Amino acid sequence: MNSKVKNIKTELLSDNWYILNNINFDYQFQNGNWVNQSRESYDRGNGATILLYNIEKQTVILIEQFRMPSYLNGNESGMIIETCGGLLDGDDPVTCIIKETEEEVGYQIKNVKKVFESFMSPGAVTEIIYFFIAEYSDKMKVSNGGGLLSEHEEIEILEIHFKKALQMIESGEIKDAKTIMLLQYAQINQLFG
């Protein structure tokens, strides 16, 4: 525990979809002074995401789906291009990403590689996302994917040439942080040679 944090009081503001708390606490600065602070913290659970890539075809699999927060922040269609993934929901990250890959894009993968993990918005959200990569081939396709109707998902699957995906970052067609991070990981680590 951090000895510079004390007197933590938590007030539940909402548990409608995820959990939103107001946290009141005392924090000690380097000069020794204690300051009382109040912050809202959104807990939606941890998640996992994956970049599926095919070296022979020089392609990646991404998805496109509606995201209300992007719509509310000026994205006229609300559609976001992103890597597939989801919340852990009690699973370990590897089990989660294998399951999400089959549900969302219809590929049955077995060999995944964790490349890093990251807090995506640590000023307000508790979530850690576990980032994976995996090679895919056409013979791994076992269903149409598209997400689960029970989760109200309507997902379009996109197979995109890797260089085009990188250009889509520059053009603003891809704005999702986790997708940008995984595409840049692939570029930096020369996954495509």
C-alpha positions in Angstrom: 0.0 0.0 0.0 1.1 3.6 -0.7 1.8 5.3 2.6 1.1 8.7 0.9 -2.6 7.8 0.6 -4.9 7.6 3.6 -8.5 8.2 4.8 -10.1 6.7 1.6 -13.8 7.1 1.5 -15.8 5.6 -1.4 -19.3 6.8 -2.4 -21.2 4.8 -5.0 -22.6 7.1 -7.7 -23.9 4.5 -10.2 -23.8 0.8 -10.8 -26.2 0.9 -13.7 -23.9 -0.6 -16.4 -20.5 -0.5 -14.7 -19.4 1.0 -11.4 -18.9 4.8 -10.9 -17.5 5.8 -7.5 -16.6 9.1 -6.0 -13.3 8.6 -4.0 -12.4 11.1 -1.3 -8.8 10.7 0.1 -5.9 12.4 1.6 -2.6 12.5 -0.4 0.8 13.5 0.8 2.9 15.7 -1.5 6.7 15.5 -1.6 6.9 18.6 0.6 5.1 16.7 3.3 1.8 18.5 3.1 -1.4 16.5 3.1 -4.1 17.5 0.7 -7.7 16.2 0.6 -8.8 15.3 -2.9 -11.9 14.0 -4.5 -11.9 12.0 -7.8 -14.5 9.9 -9.7 -13.3 6.5 -10.7 -15.1 4.3 -13.3 -14.7 0.5 -12.9 -15.7 -1.5 -16.0 -13.4 -4.4 -15.4 -10.2 -5.4 -17.2 -10.1 -6.3 -20.9 -8.1 -7.9 -23.6 -7.5 -7.1 -27.3 -5.7 -8.7 -30.2 -4.2 -7.9 -33.5 -4.7 -10.8 -35.9 -2.2 -10.8 -38.7 -1.4 -12.9 -41.8 2.2 -12.6 -43.1 1.6 -14.3 -46.4 -1.3 -12.0 -47.3 0.2 -9.0 -45.5 -3.2 -8.4 -43.8 -4.7 -7.7 -40.4 -8.2 -8.4 -39.1 -10.0 -5.4 -37.6 -13.6 -4.8 -36.8 -16.1 -1.9 -37.1 -18.9 -1.3 -34.7 -21.0 1.5 -33.2 -19.7 3.1 -30.1 -22.0 5.6 -28.4 -19.3 7.6 -26.6 -17.6 8.3 -29.9 -20.9 9.4 -31.3 -21.5 11.7 -28.4 -18.0 13.2 -28.9 -18.5 14.3 -32.5 -18.1 11.1 -34.5 -21.2 11.5 -36.8 -21.7 7.8 -37.5 -20.5 6.5 -34.1 -18.7 3.8 -36.0 -15.2 2.9 -34.8 -12.6 0.6 -36.5 -10.7 -1.4 -33.9 -9.0 -4.6 -32.9 -11.3 -7.3 -31.6 -11.5 -7.8 -27.8 -13.7 -7.6 -24.8 -14.0 -7.6 -21.0 -12.4 -10.4 -19.1 -15.7 -11.2 -17.3 -14.0 -13.5 -14.8 -11.8 -15.2 -17.4 -8.0 -15.0 -17.6 -6.8 -12.7 -20.4 -5.8 -15.6 -22.7 -9.1 -17.4 -22.4 -11.0 -14.2 -22.9 -9.1 -13.2 -26.1 -9.5 -16.6 -27.7 -13.2 -16.6 -26.9 -13.7 -13.0 -28.1 -11.8 -13.7 -31.4 -14.2 -16.5 -32.3 -17.3 -14.6 -31.3 -16.4 -11.4 -33.0 -14.4 -12.4 -36.1 -15.1 -16.2 -36.4 -11.5 -17.3 -36.2 -10.5 -20.2 -33.9 -7.0 -19.4 -32.7 -4.9 -21.3 -30.2 -1.5 -19.6 -30.1 -1.6 -16.1 -28.8 1.3 -13.9 -27.6 0.8 -11.3 -24.9 2.9 -8.3 -25.9 2.1 -5.8 -23.2 -0.6 -4.4 -20.9 -1.7 -0.8 -20.4 -4.0 1.5 -18.4 -5.9 3.3 -21.1 -7.2 6.3 -19.1 -5.7 6.1 -15.6 -7.0 9.5 -14.6 -10.6 8.2 -14.5 -10.9 4.5 -15.4 -9.5 1.5 -13.5 -9.3 -0.8 -16.5 -6.1 -2.5 -17.6 -6.1 -3.9 -21.1 -4.0 -7.0 -22.0 -2.7 -6.7 -25.6 -2.1 -9.8 -27.7 -1.1 -10.7 -31.3 -1.7 -13.9 -33.2 -1.2 -15.2 -36.7 -4.4 -16.2 -38.6 -5.0 -18.2 -41.7 -8.2 -18.8 -43.8 -8.4 -22.4 -42.5 -8.9 -21.0 -38.9 -12.2 -19.5 -40.0 -15.0 -21.5 -38.2 -17.9 -19.1 -38.3 -19.1 -15.8 -39.7 -18.3 -14.0 -36.4 -20.1 -10.7 -36.0 -20.5 -10.7 -32.2 -23.2 -12.0 -30.0 -26.8 -10.9 -30.3 -27.3 -11.5 -26.6 -24.6 -8.7 -26.1 -26.3 -6.5 -28.7 -23.3 -6.6 -30.9 -23.3 -5.9 -34.6 -19.8 -6.2 -35.9 -18.4 -5.9 -39.4 -15.2 -7.8 -40.0 -12.5 -6.0 -42.0 -9.5 -7.7 -43.6 -7.1 -4.9 -44.4 -3.7 -4.8 -45.9 -1.2 -3.8 -43.1 0.2 -0.8 -45.0 -3.4 0.5 -45.6 -4.2 0.1 -41.9 -1.2 2.2 -41.0 -2.4 4.8 -43.5 -5.8 4.8 -41.9 -4.2 6.0 -38.7 -2.7 9.0 -40.5 -6.0 9.7 -42.3 -8.0 9.6 -39.1 -10.1 6.6 -40.2 -8.6 4.6 -37.2 -8.8 6.6 -34.0 -9.0 3.8 -31.4 -6.0 3.9 -29.1 -5.6 0.1 -28.6 -5.7 -0.4 -32.3 -3.1 2.2 -33.0 -0.9 0.8 -30.3 -1.1 -2.7 -31.7 -0.5 -1.6 -35.3 2.5 0.4 -34.2 3.7 -2.6 -32.2 3.5 -4.6 -35.5 5.4 -1.9 -37.4 8.1 -1.4 -34.7 8.7 -5.2 -34.4 8.6 -5.8 -38.1 5.9 -8.5 -38.0 5.5 -8.2 -41.8 9.3 -8.2 -42.5 
